Amino acid sequence: MPQRSRPDKGAAELRQADVSGPPQLSVTPALFREFQQLIYSETGIWLAASKTALLTGRLFRRLLNLNIPSLKEYYEIVAAPDGFEERARMIDAITTNETRFFREPRQFDFLVQEVFPRWKSEAEKSLRSKRVRIWSAGCSSGEEPYTLAMLLAQNLPSEEGWDTRVLATDISNRVLEKARRGIYDSARAEGISKDLLRKFMLKGVADQEGLVKVKVSIQEMIDFARLNLNVGPYSVQGPFDTILCRNVLIYFSPDSRKRAVANLVSQLAANGFLFVGHAENLSSLSTQLRSVEPTIYVRTTSTTEQSGSPRESSSPTGADLEGQKAIATSAGK
């Protein structure tokens, strides 16, 4: 979307507003409903009427960059049939991306204490292969999939014949780019144990001081890709042994949530686990899931292939997925 060459009074006012504080963009109830419906149709996220300030605040910077003085004019651009690129930028702006390493630690304890030992025992008895695929759906800036990869490398190491990979998807290109870099402020790594920090993270020095970087060996275990959970069926190659979709469905409308759960379950292996956020309850949304404990469900119905049989790679495919980019940055040792 090219920038307009002629700045006008409205754009100048936007620039002034940026200096003095939060913007005061005008949005009528009718225009808000237009954005509400557009965002819902694109993402399944339903913005409540109380989110007017969120909409104007999140879109202010984009309007400023484009020299567009009003949300009405911006809506005409994003709603146009050829406005798909700007719609993606709008979604990047309005989606909330809150995450951290080892968020909701009880779920990761469940993997380490309950799931991984079970898989090891089954593999020793030739009841399953040593091939494990986990999907982080709604991965945000990458802390969740990197947490998973570190735990897999620690508990199911390749030296013992385990083939483990993580698929990490999000609707926001902006956070996916950050996730691919794998570089974070040191304060964000406080939830990582000293043992895992020593094995799998690099500490920045000199001009990189105050930063940490995920080691390449962990980055290489993850395929990052863009995926819209509101658009199914999903173009991924399952089934997955475990899927984490945490604190994502809470923003969906009831109908979108039900569709998304059905699509997620269709990608889950028999006896595979689905982890959700603490504010999310799936008991009434699928007859194929049984609650193991709060926020953790297991798929009880069979799939075409059982979870222990060999499966094709779970690398992402489809027009809505972007291939993993090589990561060459380093924060130093």
PEWO-V687912 format. One record per pair of residues at least 24 apart in sequence whose C-alpha atoms are under 10 Angstrom apart, sorted by sequence separation. I is the first residue (numbers start at 0). J is the second residue. D is the distance in whole Angstrom. If there is no record, write none. Layout:
# PEWO-V687912
I:J:D ; I:J:D
This chain:
# PEWO-V687912
27:51:9 ; 31:55:10 ; 61:85:10 ; 131:155:9 ; 143:167:9 ; 144:168:9 ; 184:208:9 ; 185:209:5 ; 186:210:8 ; 187:211:9 ; 188:212:10 ; 239:263:10 ; 242:266:9 ; 257:281:9 ; 260:284:7 ; 261:285:7 ; 264:288:8 ; 272:296:6 ; 273:297:6 ; 26:51:8 ; 130:155:10 ; 182:207:10 ; 184:209:6 ; 185:210:5 ; 186:211:9 ; 230:255:9 ; 238:263:10 ; 239:264:10 ; 241:266:9 ; 242:267:7 ; 256:281:9 ; 259:284:10 ; 260:285:7 ; 261:286:10 ; 271:296:8 ; 272:297:4 ; 273:298:8 ; 25:51:10 ; 26:52:9 ; 129:155:9 ; 141:167:8 ; 183:209:9 ; 184:210:5 ; 185:211:6 ; 229:255:7 ; 232:258:9 ; 233:259:9 ; 237:263:10 ; 238:264:9 ; 239:265:10 ; 240:266:9 ; 241:267:7 ; 242:268:10 ; 249:275:10 ; 257:283:9 ; 258:284:9 ; 261:287:9 ; 270:296:9 ; 271:297:6 ; 272:298:6 ; 24:51:10 ; 61:88:8 ; 140:167:10 ; 141:168:9 ; 183:210:6 ; 184:211:6 ; 185:212:9 ; 228:255:9 ; 229:256:8 ; 231:258:8 ; 232:259:9 ; 238:265:8 ; 239:266:6 ; 240:267:6 ; 241:268:8 ; 248:275:8 ; 249:276:8 ; 257:284:6 ; 258:285:10 ; 270:297:6 ; 271:298:6 ; 272:299:10 ; 24:52:9 ; 26:54:9 ; 61:89:8 ; 129:157:9 ; 138:166:9 ; 139:167:9 ; 141:169:10 ; 182:210:7 ; 183:211:5 ; 184:212:9 ; 228:256:9 ; 230:258:9 ; 231:259:8 ; 237:265:8 ; 238:266:5 ; 239:267:5 ; 240:268:5 ; 245:273:9 ; 246:274:10 ; 247:275:8 ; 248:276:8 ; 249:277:10 ; 256:284:8 ; 257:285:8 ; 260:288:10 ; 269:297:8 ; 270:298:5 ; 271:299:8 ; 23:52:9 ; 26:55:8 ; 138:167:6 ; 139:168:8 ; 140:169:9 ; 182:211:6 ; 183:212:6 ; 229:258:8 ; 230:259:8 ; 232:261:9 ; 233:262:7 ; 237:266:5 ; 238:267:5 ; 239:268:5 ; 240:269:8 ; 241:270:9 ; 242:271:8 ; 243:272:8 ; 244:273:7 ; 245:274:6 ; 246:275:7 ; 247:276:8 ; 249:278:7 ; 250:279:10 ; 268:297:9 ; 269:298:6 ; 270:299:6 ; 271:300:10 ; 22:52:9 ; 24:54:9 ; 25:55:8 ; 58:88:10 ; 129:159:9 ; 130:160:9 ; 131:161:8 ; 132:162:8 ; 133:163:8 ; 134:164:9 ; 135:165:7 ; 136:166:8 ; 137:167:7 ; 138:168:6 ; 139:169:6 ; 181:211:8 ; 182:212:4 ; 183:213:9 ; 228:258:9 ; 229:259:6 ; 231:261:9 ; 232:262:6 ; 233:263:8 ; 236:266:8 ; 237:267:7 ; 238:268:5 ; 239:269:9 ; 240:270:8 ; 241:271:5 ; 242:272:6 ; 243:273:6 ; 244:274:6 ; 245:275:4 ; 246:276:5 ; 248:278:9 ; 249:279:6 ; 254:284:10 ; 267:297:9 ; 268:298:7 ; 269:299:6 ; 270:300:8 ; 21:52:10 ; 24:55:6 ; 58:89:7 ; 61:92:8 ; 129:160:7 ; 130:161:6 ; 131:162:6 ; 132:163:6 ; 133:164:7 ; 134:165:6 ; 135:166:6 ; 136:167:6 ; 137:168:6 ; 138:169:6 ; 139:170:9 ; 140:171:9 ; 181:212:6 ; 182:213:7 ; 228:259:6 ; 231:262:6 ; 232:263:9 ; 235:266:8 ; 237:268:8 ; 238:269:8 ; 240:271:5 ; 241:272:5 ; 242:273:5 ; 243:274:5 ; 244:275:5 ; 245:276:4 ; 246:277:8 ; 247:278:10 ; 248:279:7 ; 249:280:9 ; 253:284:9 ; 267:298:7 ; 268:299:9 ; 269:300:6 ; 270:301:8 ; 23:55:7 ; 24:56:8 ; 57:89:9 ; 58:90:10 ; 60:92:9 ; 128:160:10 ; 129:161:5 ; 130:162:5 ; 131:163:5 ; 132:164:5 ; 133:165:5 ; 134:166:5 ; 135:167:5 ; 136:168:5 ; 137:169:5 ; 138:170:9 ; 139:171:8 ; 140:172:10 ; 180:212:8 ; 181:213:5 ; 182:214:10 ; 227:259:10 ; 228:260:9 ; 230:262:9 ; 231:263:9 ; 233:265:9 ; 234:266:10 ; 239:271:7 ; 240:272:7 ; 241:273:6 ; 242:274:6 ; 243:275:6 ; 244:276:7 ; 245:277:8 ; 246:278:7 ; 247:279:9 ; 248:280:10 ; 268:300:9 ; 269:301:5 ; 270:302:9 ; 22:55:7 ; 23:56:8 ; 57:90:10 ; 58:91:10 ; 59:92:9 ; 128:161:9 ; 129:162:6 ; 130:163:6 ; 131:164:7 ; 132:165:6 ; 133:166:6 ; 134:167:6 ; 135:168:6 ; 136:169:6 ; 137:170:7 ; 138:171:10 ; 139:172:9 ; 140:173:8 ; 141:174:8 ; 145:178:9 ; 180:213:8 ; 181:214:8 ; 229:262:9 ; 232:265:9 ; 233:266:8 ; 238:271:9 ; 239:272:9 ; 240:273:9 ; 241:274:8 ; 242:275:9 ; 243:276:9 ; 245:278:9 ; 246:279:7 ; 248:281:10 ; 264:297:10 ; 265:298:10 ; 267:300:10 ; 268:301:8 ; 269:302:6 ; 21:55:9 ; 22:56:6 ; 24:58:9 ; 57:91:9 ; 58:92:6 ; 128:162:9 ; 129:163:8 ; 130:164:8 ; 131:165:9 ; 132:166:8 ; 133:167:9 ; 134:168:8 ; 135:169:9 ; 136:170:9 ; 137:171:9 ; 139:173:9 ; 140:174:5 ; 141:175:7 ; 144:178:9 ; 179:213:10 ; 181:215:9 ; 228:262:8 ; 232:266:9 ; 239:273:10 ; 245:279:8 ; 264:298:7 ; 267:301:10 ; 268:302:6 ; 269:303:9 ; 271:305:10 ; 21:56:7 ; 22:57:10 ; 24:59:8 ; 54:89:10 ; 57:92:6 ; 58:93:7 ; 115:150:10 ; 119:154:9 ; 139:174:6 ; 140:175:6 ; 141:176:9 ; 143:178:10 ; 228:263:9 ; 244:279:10 ; 267:302:8 ; 268:303:9 ; 269:304:8 ; 270:305:8 ; 271:306:7 ; 21:57:10 ; 22:58:10 ; 23:59:9 ; 34:70:9 ; 56:92:9 ; 57:93:6 ; 115:151:9 ; 119:155:8 ; 138:174:9 ; 139:175:7 ; 140:176:8 ; 141:177:7 ; 142:178:8 ; 145:181:8 ; 181:217:10 ; 264:300:10 ; 266:302:9 ; 268:304:8 ; 269:305:6 ; 270:306:7 ; 22:59:7 ; 34:71:10 ; 37:74:9 ; 56:93:9 ; 57:94:9 ; 110:147:9 ; 118:155:9 ; 138:175:8 ; 139:176:10 ; 140:177:6 ; 141:178:4 ; 181:218:7 ; 265:302:8 ; 268:305:6 ; 269:306:6 ; 270:307:10 ; 21:59:9 ; 22:60:9 ; 24:62:10 ; 33:71:10 ; 54:92:9 ; 55:93:9 ; 57:95:10 ; 116:154:9 ; 137:175:10 ; 139:177:9 ; 140:178:4 ; 141:179:7 ; 180:218:9 ; 264:302:10 ; 268:306:5 ; 269:307:9 ; 31:70:9 ; 54:93:7 ; 107:146:9 ; 111:150:8 ; 115:154:7 ; 116:155:9 ; 122:161:10 ; 139:178:7 ; 140:179:8 ; 141:180:9 ; 142:181:8 ; 179:218:8 ; 267:306:9 ; 268:307:9 ; 30:70:8 ; 31:71:9 ; 34:74:7 ; 37:77:9 ; 38:78:10 ; 53:93:8 ; 98:138:8 ; 99:139:9 ; 102:142:9 ; 107:147:8 ; 110:150:9 ; 111:151:9 ; 115:155:8 ; 138:178:8 ; 140:180:9 ; 141:181:7 ; 142:182:10 ; 178:218:10 ; 30:71:7 ; 33:74:8 ; 37:78:7 ; 96:137:9 ; 97:138:10 ; 98:139:7 ; 99:140:9 ; 100:141:9 ; 101:142:8 ; 102:143:8 ; 110:151:9 ; 140:181:8 ; 141:182:10 ; 142:183:9 ; 153:194:10 ; 17:59:9 ; 41:83:10 ; 96:138:9 ; 97:139:7 ; 98:140:7 ; 99:141:8 ; 100:142:5 ; 101:143:7 ; 108:150:10 ; 111:153:10 ; 119:161:10 ; 140:182:10 ; 141:183:10 ; 149:191:10 ; 153:195:8 ; 179:221:9 ; 16:59:10 ; 17:60:8 ; 25:68:10 ; 26:69:8 ; 27:70:10 ; 31:74:10 ; 34:77:9 ; 96:139:5 ; 97:140:8 ; 98:141:8 ; 99:142:5 ; 100:143:6 ; 101:144:10 ; 107:150:8 ; 111:154:7 ; 140:183:9 ; 152:195:10 ; 179:222:9 ; 24:68:9 ; 25:69:7 ; 26:70:7 ; 27:71:9 ; 30:74:8 ; 34:78:9 ; 95:139:9 ; 96:140:7 ; 98:142:7 ; 99:143:7 ; 100:144:9 ; 101:145:9 ; 102:146:9 ; 110:154:10 ; 111:155:10 ; 146:190:10 ; 179:223:7 ; 14:59:10 ; 24:69:7 ; 25:70:7 ; 26:71:8 ; 33:78:9 ; 41:86:8 ; 94:139:10 ; 97:142:10 ; 98:143:7 ; 100:145:8 ; 101:146:6 ; 142:187:9 ; 146:191:8 ; 150:195:8 ; 153:198:9 ; 178:223:8 ; 179:224:10 ; 13:59:8 ; 14:60:9 ; 17:63:9 ; 24:70:7 ; 25:71:9 ; 41:87:9 ; 44:90:10 ; 100:146:6 ; 101:147:9 ; 142:188:9 ; 149:195:7 ; 152:198:10 ; 153:199:9 ; 13:60:9 ; 16:63:10 ; 46:93:10 ; 99:146:9 ; 100:147:9 ; 149:196:9 ; 152:199:9 ; 176:223:9 ; 14:62:10 ; 38:86:9 ; 42:90:8 ; 175:223:7 ; 176:224:10 ; 13:62:8 ; 14:63:7 ; 37:86:9 ; 41:90:8 ; 146:195:10 ; 149:198:9 ; 175:224:7 ; 245:294:9 ; 13:63:6 ; 14:64:9 ; 44:94:9 ; 149:199:7 ; 175:225:8 ; 12:63:9 ; 13:64:10 ; 38:89:9 ; 148:199:10 ; 149:200:10 ; 10:62:8 ; 11:63:9 ; 14:66:9 ; 38:90:7 ; 42:94:10 ; 172:224:9 ; 243:295:9 ; 10:63:6 ; 13:66:9 ; 164:217:10 ; 165:218:10 ; 171:224:10 ; 172:225:7 ; 9:63:10 ; 10:64:9 ; 13:67:9 ; 145:199:10 ; 165:219:9 ; 166:220:9 ; 167:221:7 ; 168:222:8 ; 169:223:8 ; 170:224:9 ; 171:225:7 ; 172:226:10 ; 242:296:10 ; 10:65:9 ; 11:66:8 ; 13:68:7 ; 38:93:9 ; 164:219:9 ; 165:220:6 ; 166:221:6 ; 167:222:6 ; 168:223:6 ; 169:224:7 ; 170:225:5 ; 171:226:9 ; 241:296:10 ; 10:66:5 ; 11:67:10 ; 12:68:8 ; 13:69:9 ; 164:220:5 ; 165:221:5 ; 166:222:5 ; 167:223:5 ; 168:224:5 ; 169:225:5 ; 170:226:5 ; 171:227:9 ; 241:297:9 ; 9:66:8 ; 10:67:6 ; 11:68:8 ; 163:220:7 ; 164:221:6 ; 165:222:6 ; 166:223:6 ; 167:224:6 ; 168:225:5 ; 169:226:6 ; 170:227:5 ; 241:298:10 ; 8:66:10 ; 9:67:8 ; 10:68:5 ; 162:220:9 ; 163:221:9 ; 164:222:8 ; 165:223:9 ; 166:224:8 ; 167:225:8 ; 168:226:6 ; 169:227:7 ; 170:228:8 ; 240:298:10 ; 6:65:9 ; 7:66:8 ; 9:68:4 ; 10:69:9 ; 167:226:9 ; 168:227:8 ; 169:228:8 ; 170:229:10 ; 6:66:6 ; 7:67:9 ; 8:68:8 ; 9:69:8 ; 168:228:9 ; 2:63:10 ; 3:64:9 ; 4:65:9 ; 5:66:8 ; 6:67:8 ; 7:68:8 ; 2:64:7 ; 3:65:6 ; 4:66:8 ; 6:68:9 ; 1:64:10 ; 2:65:5 ; 3:66:6 ; 1:65:8 ; 2:66:7 ; 3:67:8 ; 149:213:9 ; 152:216:9 ; 238:302:8 ; 0:65:8 ; 2:67:9 ; 149:214:10 ; 152:217:8 ; 238:303:9 ; 240:305:10 ; 151:217:10 ; 238:304:8 ; 240:306:7 ; 149:216:10 ; 150:217:10 ; 237:304:10 ; 238:305:9 ; 239:306:8 ; 240:307:9 ; 145:213:8 ; 148:216:9 ; 149:217:7 ; 152:220:9 ; 238:306:8 ; 145:214:10 ; 148:217:6 ; 149:218:10 ; 151:220:9 ; 166:235:9 ; 147:217:10 ; 148:218:8 ; 142:213:10 ; 146:217:9 ; 148:219:9 ; 149:220:9 ; 239:310:10 ; 145:217:7 ; 148:220:7 ; 238:310:8 ; 96:169:10 ; 144:217:10 ; 145:218:7 ; 147:220:10 ; 148:221:7 ; 166:239:9 ; 237:310:8 ; 238:311:9 ; 144:218:9 ; 147:221:10 ; 165:239:10 ; 236:310:9 ; 237:311:8 ; 238:312:10 ; 239:313:8 ; 96:171:9 ; 145:220:9 ; 236:311:7 ; 237:312:8 ; 238:313:8 ; 0:76:9 ; 94:170:9 ; 95:171:10 ; 144:220:9 ; 145:221:8 ; 165:241:10 ; 166:242:9 ; 167:243:10 ; 236:312:7 ; 237:313:6 ; 94:171:8 ; 144:221:7 ; 165:242:10 ; 235:312:10 ; 236:313:4 ; 237:314:9 ; 93:171:10 ; 96:174:8 ; 144:222:9 ; 235:313:6 ; 236:314:6 ; 237:315:9 ; 91:170:8 ; 92:171:9 ; 144:223:9 ; 235:314:7 ; 236:315:7 ; 90:170:8 ; 91:171:5 ; 141:221:10 ; 234:314:10 ; 235:315:5 ; 236:316:8 ; 90:171:7 ; 91:172:7 ; 92:173:9 ; 234:315:7 ; 235:316:6 ; 0:82:9 ; 89:171:10 ; 90:172:9 ; 91:173:6 ; 141:223:9 ; 233:315:9 ; 234:316:6 ; 235:317:8 ; 87:170:8 ; 88:171:8 ; 90:173:10 ; 91:174:8 ; 233:316:9 ; 234:317:5 ; 0:84:8 ; 87:171:8 ; 88:172:8 ; 233:317:9 ; 234:318:8 ; 0:85:7 ; 87:172:8 ; 88:173:9 ; 138:223:9 ; 234:319:8 ; 235:320:9 ; 87:173:10 ; 104:190:9 ; 135:221:10 ; 138:224:10 ; 233:319:9 ; 234:320:8 ; 100:187:7 ; 101:188:9 ; 134:221:10 ; 138:225:10 ; 233:320:10 ; 99:187:7 ; 100:188:7 ; 101:189:9 ; 102:190:8 ; 133:221:10 ; 134:222:10 ; 135:223:10 ; 136:224:10 ; 137:225:9 ; 98:187:10 ; 99:188:8 ; 100:189:8 ; 101:190:6 ; 136:225:10 ; 137:226:9 ; 226:315:9 ; 230:319:9 ; 99:189:9 ; 100:190:6 ; 101:191:7 ; 136:226:8 ; 137:227:9 ; 224:314:9 ; 225:315:9 ; 99:190:8 ; 100:191:7 ; 101:192:10 ; 136:227:9 ; 137:228:8 ; 222:313:9 ; 223:314:9 ; 224:315:7 ; 226:317:9 ; 99:191:10 ; 136:228:8 ; 222:314:7 ; 223:315:9 ; 224:316:9 ; 226:318:9 ; 227:319:7 ; 221:314:9 ; 222:315:8 ; 225:318:10 ; 226:319:6 ; 227:320:9 ; 225:319:6 ; 226:320:6 ; 224:319:8 ; 225:320:5 ; 226:321:8 ; 147:243:10 ; 224:320:5 ; 225:321:6 ; 223:320:9 ; 224:321:5 ; 225:322:9 ; 223:321:8 ; 224:322:6 ; 225:323:10 ; 144:243:9 ; 222:321:9 ; 223:322:7 ; 224:323:7 ; 143:243:9 ; 222:322:8 ; 223:323:5 ; 224:324:9 ; 134:235:10 ; 222:323:6 ; 223:324:8 ; 143:245:10 ; 221:323:8 ; 222:324:9 ; 134:237:9 ; 133:237:9 ; 134:238:10 ; 219:323:10 ; 132:237:8 ; 133:238:9 ; 134:239:7 ; 138:243:9 ; 132:238:8 ; 133:239:6 ; 134:240:8 ; 135:241:9 ; 136:242:7 ; 137:243:8 ; 138:244:8 ; 219:325:9 ; 132:239:5 ; 133:240:6 ; 134:241:6 ; 135:242:6 ; 136:243:6 ; 137:244:6 ; 138:245:9 ; 218:325:9 ; 219:326:9 ; 131:239:8 ; 132:240:6 ; 133:241:5 ; 134:242:5 ; 135:243:5 ; 136:244:5 ; 137:245:7 ; 218:326:8 ; 131:240:6 ; 132:241:7 ; 133:242:6 ; 134:243:6 ; 135:244:6 ; 136:245:8 ; 137:246:8 ; 138:247:10 ; 130:240:9 ; 131:241:9 ; 132:242:9 ; 133:243:8 ; 134:244:8 ; 135:245:9 ; 137:247:7 ; 215:325:10 ; 136:247:8 ; 137:248:10 ; 215:326:8 ; 215:327:9 ; 215:328:9 ; 215:329:9 ; 214:329:8 ; 212:328:9 ; 213:329:9 ; 214:330:9 ; 212:329:7 ; 213:330:9 ; 214:331:10 ; 211:329:9 ; 212:330:5 ; 214:332:10 ; 211:330:6 ; 212:331:8 ; 210:330:7 ; 211:331:8 ; 212:332:9 ; 209:330:10 ; 210:331:9 ; 211:332:9 ; 118:240:10 ; 207:329:9 ; 208:330:8 ; 207:330:6 ; 208:331:9 ; 206:330:9 ; 207:331:7 ; 205:330:9 ; 206:331:10 ; 207:332:10 ; 114:240:10 ; 203:329:8 ; 204:330:7 ; 205:331:9 ; 114:241:10 ; 136:263:9 ; 202:329:10 ; 203:330:5 ; 204:331:6 ; 42:170:8 ; 201:329:8 ; 202:330:6 ; 203:331:5 ; 204:332:7 ; 134:263:10 ; 201:330:6 ; 202:331:6 ; 203:332:6 ; 200:330:9 ; 201:331:6 ; 202:332:5 ; 110:241:9 ; 200:331:10 ; 201:332:5 ; 134:266:10 ; 200:332:9 ; 134:267:9 ; 133:267:10 ; 132:268:10 ; 106:243:10 ; 133:271:10 ; 133:272:10 ; 134:273:10 ; 135:274:10 ; 103:245:10 ; 102:245:10 ; 179:323:8 ; 180:324:9 ; 179:324:7 ; 180:325:9 ; 181:326:8 ; 175:321:10 ; 179:325:8 ; 180:326:6 ; 182:328:9 ; 98:245:10 ; 166:313:7 ; 168:315:9 ; 179:326:7 ; 180:327:8 ; 181:328:9 ; 182:329:8 ; 183:330:9 ; 98:246:9 ; 164:312:9 ; 165:313:9 ; 166:314:7 ; 167:315:9 ; 175:323:10 ; 176:324:9 ; 179:327:10 ; 180:328:7 ; 181:329:9 ; 182:330:7 ; 97:246:9 ; 164:313:8 ; 165:314:9 ; 166:315:8 ; 170:319:9 ; 172:321:9 ; 179:328:10 ; 180:329:9 ; 181:330:10 ; 96:246:10 ; 164:314:9 ; 170:320:10 ; 96:247:10 ; 169:320:10 ; 95:247:9 ; 168:320:8 ; 168:321:9 ; 95:250:10 ; 94:250:10 ; 167:323:10 ; 114:271:10 ; 114:272:9 ; 110:272:10 ; 107:274:10 ; 106:274:8 ; 106:275:9 ; 106:276:10 ; 103:276:8 ; 102:276:10 ; 103:277:8 ; 131:306:9 ; 130:306:9 ; 131:307:9 ; 130:307:8 ; 127:305:9 ; 128:306:8 ; 129:307:8 ; 130:308:9 ; 131:309:10 ; 132:310:10 ; 127:306:7 ; 128:307:5 ; 129:308:10 ; 130:309:7 ; 131:310:10 ; 134:313:9 ; 126:306:9 ; 127:307:3 ; 128:308:6 ; 129:309:9 ; 130:310:8 ; 132:312:8 ; 133:313:9 ; 126:307:6 ; 127:308:6 ; 128:309:6 ; 130:311:10 ; 131:312:10 ; 132:313:7 ; 125:307:9 ; 126:308:8 ; 127:309:8 ; 128:310:9 ; 130:312:10 ; 131:313:10 ; 132:314:10 ; 109:292:10 ; 125:308:10 ; 43:227:9 ; 42:227:7 ; 43:228:8 ; 44:229:8 ; 122:307:8 ; 41:227:8 ; 42:228:7 ; 43:229:5 ; 106:292:10 ; 109:295:9 ; 121:307:8 ; 41:228:10 ; 42:229:5 ; 43:230:9 ; 106:293:10 ; 41:229:7 ; 42:230:8 ; 106:294:8 ; 40:229:8 ; 41:230:8 ; 105:294:10 ; 106:295:8 ; 118:307:9 ; 39:229:9 ; 40:230:9 ; 44:247:9 ; 47:250:10 ; 44:248:9 ; 45:249:10 ; 46:250:8 ; 43:248:9 ; 44:249:9 ; 45:250:7 ; 46:251:9 ; 44:250:5 ; 45:251:6 ; 46:252:9 ; 43:250:8 ; 44:251:4 ; 45:252:6 ; 42:250:10 ; 43:251:5 ; 44:252:6 ; 45:253:9 ; 42:251:8 ; 43:252:6 ; 44:253:10 ; 43:253:9 ; 45:255:9 ; 43:254:9 ; 44:255:8 ; 39:251:8 ; 43:255:5 ; 44:256:9 ; 39:252:8 ; 42:255:9 ; 43:256:8 ; 40:255:10 ; 43:258:10 ; 39:255:9 ; 43:259:9
